[in-house]
Amino acid sequence: MMRLTDGHARNLAVGAWALSAALMLPAAAAAADAAKTPTFTRDIAPIFQEKCEACHRPDSIAPMSLMTYAEARPWARSIKARVGDRQMPPWQIDRTVGIQKFKNDRSLTDDQVEAIVRWVDAGAPQGDPKDMPAAKHWPDGQGWNFAALFGQKEPDLIIKSYDFTMPAVSQDVWDKRITPSGITEPRWVRAIEIRPETLKGRKITHHAIAYLEQTEPGVVAAPGLPAPFMEWAVGKQGEMMRPDTGKLLLPGSKFHWDIHYSQAGEEITNKVEMGIYFYPKGQEPKYRTALSLVPAALGTLDIRPNAVAVEEGFTTLREAARIESFQAHMHLRGKAMMLEAILPSGQKQVISLVSDFNFNWMTTYVYADDVAPLLPKGTILKVTAWHDNTSAKKSNPDPNQWVGWGDRTVDEMAHAWINIVYMKDDDFKIEQDKRRATEKTTLQQ
């Protein structure tokens, strides 16, 4: 029997420890990798709650719900594809130019995209059910987007259009009837929503514009249609006025509807409803917001078959102004739209570029308070639109057709909806000084 010396014993002990440690390393590494692998309950569900569930929930406008693991798991590959190419959530603003801070940004951050992609690549694991965040409460049915922000269940006033039945097969049609507001005293508006009354109605409603007709002392009405009050199109949620800005409703006012309906393969009866939220009585905002149609082209377009067309339009600001929001409006062949400001000095600034326009998502991009463009009187707003009438545009119904300007879905348009707050020179200077003070404070932090 061999007798171990103290040295031999020590060597064996060290060897045994080293072997044990070597065996433990893969297990520790595996545990570390598991901790890093995103799971639905810990990492993905919070993202879906913040950015996706507004549409992806039962009985809402999205084709599937993403509220639970059981609902989301079958769609994992599709989610990765749509998130990876940034088609979802819908946010077509180019991330390389122009303003990048928005009050309603529903896009995913790079880290969120990476987490979703890694989750799917890892087999879309569920994770520990204890990590699941509490379910987010959503209103029954469609719900109103802004009501909860004001501590309400619904808007202060709901204006409805009239029932309209769209046949299963039909040319596009427009409902242009008039609805009185019913207002009996002047009221200032701080938010507006328009929506088809039912989810089924969304299948046939291309857009709905409410034009406001009212007589205001000292204000001469412009010829033609009344002023746009609110415009809704597929994917749009509503308009929230910036603090201390609003729109005025007067007794006797009326709304002229312009509701564009398209066939959906089934007969559907629909009406449109507009929810209006008021400032408290006696509270009058300092500034008025004007919804403006700013064209790249209006009334004329020449889009040749199998070609990409470019249009440019120029609109001069009659007073100093703050640009509140930007929304591109085109149809099936819309490719991109850019908004620029040409200052009186000749300097040109890119404000926003929608580089991947999607007809199914008419998103309004609302600029954050500290970056909403402040532009002096005489600034020219330049809108450039691109239309892709080739087979490369997936939504193009027929690239061999010439396309002109028109109201039908198969025709084209090229304008931006822009909310503008006009202000006098003294007020403009006050707003500029506030902006400079904010920027200075930010730099010092």
Secondary structure, DSSP 8 states (H G I E B T S, - for coil): -----HHHHHHHHHHHHHHHHHHHHHHHHHHHHHHHS--IIIIIHHHHHHHTTTTSSTTSSSSS--SSHHHHGGGHHHHHHHHHTT-SS---B-TTSS---BTT-----HHHHHHHHHHHHTT-----GGG--------SSS--TTGGGGT-SS-SEEEE---EEE-SS---EEE--EEE----S-EEEEEEEEEESSTGGGGTEEEEEEEEE---TT----SSS-EEEEEEETT---EE--TTEEEEE-TT-EEEEEEEE---SS-EEE-EEEEEEE--TT---SEEEEEEEEEEESS---B-TTEEEEEEEEEE-SSEEEEEEEEEE--TTEEEEEEEEE-TTS-EEEEEEE-S--TT----EEB-TTTS-EE-TT-EEEEEEEEEESTTSTT-S-TTS-B-B-SSTTSB-EEEEEEEEEE-HHHHHHHHHHHHHHHHHHHH-
